Amino acid sequence: MSTQLAKYSKGLNSLPPYLFVRIDQLKQEERAKGADLIDLSIGDPDIPTPNHIVEAMSKAIRDSATHRYPSSNGRLDFRQAAANWCKGRFGIDLDVKEEVISLIGSKEGIGHTPFAFIDPGDVVLVPSPGYPVYQAATILAGGIPYPMPLLRENNFLPLFEDIPQDILNKAKLMFLNYPNNPTGATSTFEFFGQVVDFATKHNIIVCHDMAYSEMYYDSNAPHSFLEVPGAMDIGMEFFSLSKTYQMTGWRIGFAAGNRDLIAGLLKIKGNLDSGAFEAVQMAGVTALSSSQDCTKKMRGVYQERRDILVNGLTQAGWDVYKSQATFYVWIATPAGYTSEEMSTRLLRELSIVATPGNGFGDYGEGYIRMALTVDTKRMQEAIDRILRW
Ligand SMILES: *Cc1c(COP(=O)(O)O)cnc(C)c1O
């Protein structure tokens, strides 16, 4: 194909370079040399999907009714299961018909959202460091991302009073994400109250990404943004079965919240996708409505790994933020090292793969992220290598 023909759109061309490419290349080089890599860069559960969910899927897929096009908003039984789950977990009441829709993974819903609400020139407030999809989808929809710094001295919560007035005038939408990827920080009910006040005052749509709602530690179950009075008037929340039930490959999640916002997202979906596979939605019903013991077990697995990693790194003299949730640990690089330099040294000298923090935005510079997606034996081996370094 001629390069003239494959000329990308302005939006695609202006996406920031994919910063993990370099680490991926180094990883391949080291692997080719026969290095015994401990890969702590992967945000994907190493534990299989619980068996009762796999069984539900294998039953559902044998029913040929599931083989046809699904609807964009999702099966009613899936939406009902999602609403019941939200009621049981957070005590929130959702109108199943208008306030809940299924998603083909929450990334799909997050990625489509700016196309429903953003006109060229509108500003979208995005956390930095943050999940790269908020920024990419904003740019592709013609919007302008404005990074809200998540600083450690503020418990990785943004400070709204620091946002300039001219930005506020153009701000149409805000993404937030607690429990937070990549920092492992959680929010508080009080902070969500501030979000509602701020967003209501400035007419800003709030999109809260709650992919890690069940992956928390020390029995501190996070609140839903929708629990806060007023949140249903201005916001929607994205839930995912991916991390909760180790179902990343299945592509299933749901959005809940304000009916007009949900309707806007659904209108985009209706035009661009045809919904989640019905058999997967039926397995999702089983996941959401069966005993939640599997999530408790999952938390136990990751908490043990978190403790090994955080305690080990602290013993080695590293400056580590003790994650309250998610399967990530956010680590300050030693003075003088950039994120890239630190992750390159770890890979070259210790065969440990960590993600450079600047890949999550400018305010991730000076940090690296390690994922808890290897077993305790490998985690201990990583610590031993670091202690011997
Ligand atoms: C993993 C992740 C998601 C989403 O995933 P889906 O598999 O698309 O549901 C969403 N947000 C954050 C911050 C994540 O880390």
Residues whose N, C-alpha, C, O or C-beta is under 5 A from the ligand:
A	BS01	LIG	G105 S106 K107 E108 Y131 N181 D209 A211 S240 S242 T248 I252 G253
